[in-house]
Amino acid sequence: MAASSAMDLSAFACHQCGICCRWPGSVLLTKADITAISATLQLTEDDFIQRHTILSPNRRQLSLKEASDGACEFLGADNRCRIYDARPKQCRDFPYRWRADGCPALEEVQNM
């Protein structure tokens, strides 16, 4: 869901539930994302692209592949991002530019 500027997110505290990492849709990648993630995984950019990306539905960008259950393939069993320090800009923008329904941390902020 698109973010609303009316919500004060200063009290947002992630619960590490992984809902945002299971949200349907593409995680679009920038060139900077590809460079950072490749370095984190110790892969060449070409190897990273071949192993971990697909052409996005808009056919203008690459996006991360999903796991078989639809979650981000970098979401660990502990609901933590395995590439957190190099996570894509789109992920860094959560919850400021987009929101995931069912996020308990967002629900807490909404109920304050």
Residue frames as a rotation matrix with the C-alpha (Angstrom) as fourth column:
MET 1
0.588 0.809 0.000 0.00
0.809 -0.588 0.000 0.00
0.000 0.000 -1.000 0.00
ALA 2
0.012 -0.545 0.839 1.19
0.404 -0.765 -0.502 3.53
0.915 0.345 0.210 -0.63
ALA 3
-0.532 -0.315 -0.786 2.42
0.844 -0.125 -0.521 5.46
0.067 -0.941 0.333 2.36
SER 4
0.603 0.717 0.350 0.35
0.603 -0.697 0.389 8.21
0.523 -0.024 -0.852 3.90
SER 5
-0.372 -0.806 0.461 2.26
0.288 -0.572 -0.768 11.30
0.882 -0.153 0.445 4.97
ALA 6
0.307 0.594 0.744 -0.21
-0.514 -0.554 0.655 11.89
0.801 -0.583 0.135 7.85
MET 7
0.904 0.056 -0.423 1.15
0.263 0.708 0.656 9.07
0.336 -0.704 0.625 10.02
ASP 8
0.477 -0.771 0.423 3.93
-0.863 -0.502 0.059 9.98
0.167 -0.393 -0.904 12.47
LEU 9
0.782 -0.209 -0.587 6.47
0.048 0.960 -0.277 7.19
0.621 0.188 0.761 12.11
SER 10
0.041 -0.836 0.548 8.93
-0.727 -0.401 -0.557 8.46
0.685 -0.376 -0.624 14.72
ALA 11
0.022 0.028 0.999 7.83
-0.907 0.420 0.009 5.67
-0.420 -0.907 0.035 17.09
PHE 12
0.774 0.268 -0.574 8.02
-0.544 0.745 -0.386 2.91
0.324 0.611 0.722 14.45
ALA 13
-0.195 -0.809 0.555 9.97
-0.895 0.378 0.237 -0.06
-0.402 -0.451 -0.797 15.85
CYS 14
-0.041 0.127 -0.991 10.30
-0.774 0.623 0.112 -3.08
0.632 0.772 0.072 13.57
HIS 15
0.462 0.295 0.836 9.12
-0.781 0.582 0.226 -6.39
-0.420 -0.758 0.499 15.11
GLN 16
-0.610 -0.734 -0.300 11.08
-0.774 0.470 0.425 -8.43
-0.171 0.491 -0.854 12.55
CYS 17
0.091 0.766 0.636 7.93
-0.341 0.624 -0.703 -10.31
-0.936 -0.153 0.318 11.59
GLY 18
-0.767 -0.517 0.380 8.91
0.174 0.402 0.899 -10.47
-0.618 0.755 -0.218 7.91
ILE 19
0.261 0.945 0.198 5.52
0.551 0.023 -0.834 -9.33
-0.793 0.327 -0.515 6.59
CYS 20
0.546 -0.077 -0.834 7.12
-0.503 -0.826 -0.253 -6.60
-0.670 0.558 -0.490 4.48
CYS 21
-0.520 -0.828 -0.208 9.48
-0.721 0.295 0.627 -9.21
-0.458 0.476 -0.751 2.99
ARG 22
-0.714 0.377 0.590 6.56
0.459 0.888 -0.013 -11.43
-0.529 0.262 -0.807 2.04
TRP 23
0.050 0.752 -0.657 4.48
-0.193 -0.638 -0.745 -8.61
-0.980 0.164 0.114 0.53
PRO 24
0.323 0.099 0.941 3.48
0.773 0.546 -0.323 -9.47
-0.546 0.832 0.100 -3.06
GLY 25
0.991 0.028 -0.134 5.19
-0.062 -0.781 -0.622 -7.57
-0.122 0.624 -0.772 -5.83
SER 26
0.543 -0.827 0.146 8.60
0.592 0.254 -0.765 -6.86
0.596 0.502 0.627 -7.23
VAL 27
0.602 -0.536 -0.592 11.62
0.319 -0.518 0.793 -5.56
-0.732 -0.667 -0.141 -5.35
LEU 28
0.913 -0.213 0.349 13.02
0.277 -0.307 -0.911 -3.30
0.301 0.928 -0.221 -8.05
LEU 29
0.374 -0.878 -0.298 16.78
0.771 0.115 0.627 -2.86
-0.516 -0.464 0.720 -8.09
THR 30
0.915 -0.257 -0.310 18.89
-0.355 -0.878 -0.322 0.18
-0.190 0.405 -0.895 -8.83
LYS 31
0.510 -0.825 -0.244 22.43
-0.033 0.264 -0.964 -0.02
0.860 0.499 0.108 -10.17
ALA 32
-0.239 -0.591 0.770 23.65
-0.803 -0.326 -0.499 0.94
0.546 -0.738 -0.397 -6.67
ASP 33
0.511 0.494 0.703 21.61
-0.793 0.586 0.166 -1.94
-0.330 -0.643 0.692 -5.19
ILE 34
0.961 -0.150 -0.234 23.17
-0.007 0.827 -0.562 -4.42
0.278 0.541 0.794 -7.60
THR 35
0.117 -0.982 0.148 26.67
-0.261 -0.174 -0.950 -3.18
0.958 0.073 -0.276 -6.80
ALA 36
-0.192 -0.173 0.966 26.14
-0.955 -0.192 -0.224 -3.31
0.224 -0.966 -0.129 -3.02
ILE 37
0.684 0.517 0.514 24.42
-0.631 0.774 0.060 -6.69
-0.367 -0.366 0.855 -2.92
SER 38
0.808 -0.455 -0.374 26.98
-0.029 0.604 -0.797 -8.24
0.588 0.655 0.474 -5.27
ALA 39
-0.163 -0.920 0.356 29.80
-0.500 -0.234 -0.834 -7.06
0.851 -0.314 -0.422 -3.03
THR 40
0.026 0.255 0.966 28.04
-0.992 0.129 -0.007 -8.36
-0.127 -0.958 0.257 0.09
LEU 41
0.859 0.383 0.340 27.55
-0.334 0.922 -0.194 -11.77
-0.388 0.053 0.920 -1.53
GLN 42
-0.119 -0.993 0.012 31.09
-0.441 0.064 0.895 -11.70
-0.890 0.101 -0.445 -2.93
LEU 43
0.209 0.254 0.944 29.79
0.753 0.575 -0.321 -12.20
-0.625 0.778 -0.071 -6.46
THR 44
-0.936 -0.334 0.110 30.49
0.316 -0.665 0.676 -10.33
-0.153 0.668 0.728 -9.64
GLU 45
-0.468 0.806 -0.363 27.59
-0.590 -0.591 -0.550 -8.14
-0.657 -0.043 0.752 -10.68
ASP 46
-0.322 0.327 -0.889 26.98
-0.844 0.327 0.426 -10.42
0.430 0.886 0.171 -13.67
ASP 47
-0.802 -0.001 -0.597 26.87
0.170 0.959 -0.229 -13.52
0.573 -0.285 -0.769 -11.42
PHE 48
-0.822 0.537 -0.191 24.51
0.080 -0.222 -0.972 -11.79
-0.564 -0.814 0.140 -9.01
ILE 49
-0.345 0.708 -0.616 22.22
-0.878 -0.475 -0.054 -10.74
-0.331 0.522 0.786 -11.86
GLN 50
-0.429 0.143 -0.892 22.14
-0.569 0.724 0.390 -14.25
0.702 0.675 -0.229 -13.31
ARG 51
-0.791 0.003 -0.611 21.55
0.345 0.828 -0.442 -16.01
0.505 -0.560 -0.657 -9.98
HIS 52
-0.657 0.403 -0.637 19.31
0.668 -0.080 -0.740 -13.64
-0.349 -0.912 -0.216 -8.07
THR 53
-0.534 0.475 -0.699 17.32
-0.354 -0.877 -0.326 -11.39
-0.768 0.074 0.637 -10.43
ILE 54
-0.232 0.521 0.822 14.59
0.892 0.451 -0.035 -11.49
-0.389 0.725 -0.569 -13.02
LEU 55
-0.880 0.072 0.470 13.29
0.219 -0.816 0.535 -8.89
0.422 0.574 0.702 -15.44
SER 56
-0.762 0.612 -0.211 10.59
0.052 -0.266 -0.963 -6.95
-0.645 -0.745 0.171 -13.63
PRO 57
-0.010 0.865 0.501 7.03
0.820 0.293 -0.491 -6.82
-0.572 0.406 -0.713 -14.97
ASN 58
0.659 0.250 -0.709 7.66
-0.073 -0.918 -0.391 -3.26
-0.748 0.309 -0.587 -16.20
ARG 59
0.691 -0.442 0.572 10.44
0.715 0.538 -0.446 -4.77
-0.110 0.717 0.688 -18.37
ARG 60
0.701 -0.451 0.552 12.66
-0.098 -0.828 -0.552 -1.76
0.706 0.333 -0.625 -17.57
GLN 61
0.072 -0.644 0.761 14.39
-0.969 -0.227 -0.101 -2.93
0.238 -0.730 -0.640 -14.42
LEU 62
-0.421 -0.225 -0.879 15.64
0.017 0.967 -0.256 -6.01
0.907 -0.123 -0.403 -12.70
SER 63
0.363 0.502 0.785 13.97
-0.840 -0.189 0.509 -7.27
0.404 -0.844 0.353 -9.56
LEU 64
-0.607 -0.573 0.550 14.96
-0.773 0.587 -0.242 -9.79
-0.184 -0.572 -0.799 -6.92
LYS 65
-0.451 0.432 -0.781 13.82
-0.151 0.826 0.544 -13.36
0.880 0.363 -0.307 -7.41
GLU 66
0.182 0.589 0.788 11.31
-0.959 -0.072 0.275 -14.66
0.219 -0.805 0.551 -4.91
ALA 67
-0.838 -0.311 0.449 11.50
-0.450 0.859 -0.244 -17.86
-0.310 -0.406 -0.860 -2.88
SER 68
-0.847 0.506 -0.160 9.01
0.262 0.662 0.702 -20.60
0.461 0.553 -0.694 -3.72
ASP 69
-0.247 0.782 -0.572 6.61
0.953 0.090 -0.288 -19.25
-0.174 -0.616 -0.768 -1.07
GLY 70
0.506 0.453 0.734 6.67
0.682 -0.731 -0.018 -15.74
0.528 0.509 -0.679 -2.58
ALA 71
0.838 -0.275 -0.472 8.93
0.247 -0.580 0.776 -14.22
-0.487 -0.767 -0.418 0.07
CYS 72
0.627 -0.738 -0.250 12.15
-0.761 -0.511 -0.400 -12.43
0.167 0.441 -0.882 -0.75
GLU 73
0.711 -0.379 -0.592 14.82
0.181 0.913 -0.366 -15.05
0.679 0.153 0.718 -1.30
PHE 74
-0.382 -0.907 0.180 17.07
0.063 -0.220 -0.974 -13.20
0.922 -0.361 0.141 1.16
LEU 75
0.244 0.521 0.818 14.60
-0.870 -0.255 0.423 -13.49
0.429 -0.814 0.391 4.06
GLY 76
-0.749 -0.612 -0.252 16.07
-0.410 0.728 -0.549 -15.94
0.520 -0.308 -0.797 6.55
ALA 77
-0.214 0.650 -0.729 14.15
0.490 0.717 0.495 -18.50
0.845 -0.251 -0.472 8.61
ASP 78
-0.449 -0.038 -0.893 14.54
0.874 -0.226 -0.430 -16.12
-0.186 -0.973 0.135 11.56
ASN 79
0.628 0.749 0.211 12.68
0.776 -0.585 -0.237 -13.37
-0.054 0.312 -0.948 9.61
ARG 80
0.369 -0.584 -0.723 15.88
-0.021 -0.783 0.622 -11.37
-0.929 -0.214 -0.302 9.26
CYS 81
0.954 -0.070 -0.290 17.32
-0.299 -0.204 -0.932 -10.09
0.006 0.977 -0.215 6.02
ARG 82
0.616 -0.761 0.202 20.48
0.646 0.635 0.424 -11.97
-0.452 -0.131 0.883 5.06
ILE 83
-0.229 -0.689 0.688 21.72
0.899 -0.420 -0.121 -8.91
0.372 0.590 0.716 3.11
TYR 84
0.543 0.647 -0.535 20.44
0.819 -0.548 0.168 -6.27
-0.185 -0.530 -0.828 5.56
ASP 85
0.022 -0.605 -0.796 23.39
0.304 -0.754 0.582 -3.88
-0.953 -0.254 0.168 5.28
ALA 86
-0.917 -0.359 -0.172 23.11
-0.071 -0.278 0.958 -3.96
-0.392 0.891 0.229 1.47
ARG 87
-0.233 0.905 0.357 19.32
0.722 0.407 -0.560 -4.29
-0.652 0.127 -0.748 1.20
PRO 88
-0.434 0.084 0.897 17.75
0.822 -0.370 0.432 -2.55
0.368 0.925 0.092 -1.80
LYS 89
-0.975 0.074 0.210 16.56
-0.115 -0.974 -0.194 1.05
0.191 -0.213 0.958 -1.61
GLN 90
-0.167 0.982 -0.091 12.97
-0.373 0.022 0.927 -0.13
0.913 0.189 0.363 -1.93
CYS 91
0.217 0.184 -0.959 13.42
0.686 0.670 0.284 -2.15
0.695 -0.719 0.019 1.28
ARG 92
-0.730 -0.556 -0.397 15.14
0.677 -0.513 -0.527 0.76
0.089 -0.654 0.751 3.02
ASP 93
-0.782 0.468 0.411 12.13
-0.273 -0.850 0.450 2.93
0.560 0.240 0.793 2.14
PHE 94
0.146 0.849 -0.509 9.78
0.321 0.446 0.836 0.79
0.936 -0.285 -0.208 4.26
PRO 95
-0.172 0.965 0.200 7.63
0.936 0.223 -0.271 2.08
-0.306 0.141 -0.941 5.98
TYR 96
-0.391 -0.073 -0.917 8.29
0.189 -0.982 -0.002 5.65
-0.901 -0.174 0.398 4.83
ARG 97
-0.688 0.105 -0.718 7.38
-0.679 -0.443 0.585 5.29
-0.257 0.890 0.376 1.13
TRP 98
-0.168 0.683 -0.711 5.28
-0.498 0.564 0.659 2.12
0.851 0.465 0.245 1.17
ARG 99
-0.344 0.176 0.922 3.46
-0.909 0.183 -0.374 0.03
-0.234 -0.967 0.097 3.74
ALA 100
-0.747 0.128 -0.653 2.49
-0.139 0.930 0.342 -3.62
0.650 0.346 -0.676 4.15
ASP 101
0.249 0.905 0.344 -0.94
-0.743 -0.050 0.667 -4.49
0.621 -0.422 0.660 5.53
GLY 102
0.852 0.192 -0.487 -0.72
0.114 0.840 0.531 -6.54
0.510 -0.508 0.694 8.71
CYS 103
-0.217 -0.976 0.026 2.59
0.271 -0.086 -0.959 -5.09
0.938 -0.201 0.283 9.90
PRO 104
0.418 0.447 -0.791 2.29
0.850 0.113 0.514 -5.13
0.319 -0.887 -0.333 13.72
ALA 105
-0.503 -0.661 -0.557 4.75
0.790 -0.612 0.013 -2.26
-0.350 -0.434 0.830 14.16
LEU 106
-0.877 0.258 0.405 2.68
0.068 -0.768 0.636 -0.06
0.475 0.586 0.657 11.85
GLU 107
0.113 0.968 -0.225 -0.50
0.441 0.154 0.884 -1.08
0.890 -0.200 -0.409 13.65
GLU 108
0.042 -0.181 -0.983 1.07
0.993 -0.103 0.062 0.00
-0.112 -0.978 0.176 16.95
VAL 109
-0.899 -0.418 -0.131 1.97
0.394 -0.902 0.177 3.40
-0.192 0.107 0.975 15.50
GLN 110
-0.584 0.749 0.313 -1.55
0.077 -0.332 0.940 3.80
0.808 0.573 0.136 14.08
ASN 111
0.323 0.775 -0.544 -3.08
0.601 0.277 0.750 3.02
0.732 -0.569 -0.376 17.47
MET 112
-0.568 -0.594 -0.569 -0.99
0.820 -0.353 -0.451 5.57
0.067 -0.723 0.688 19.40
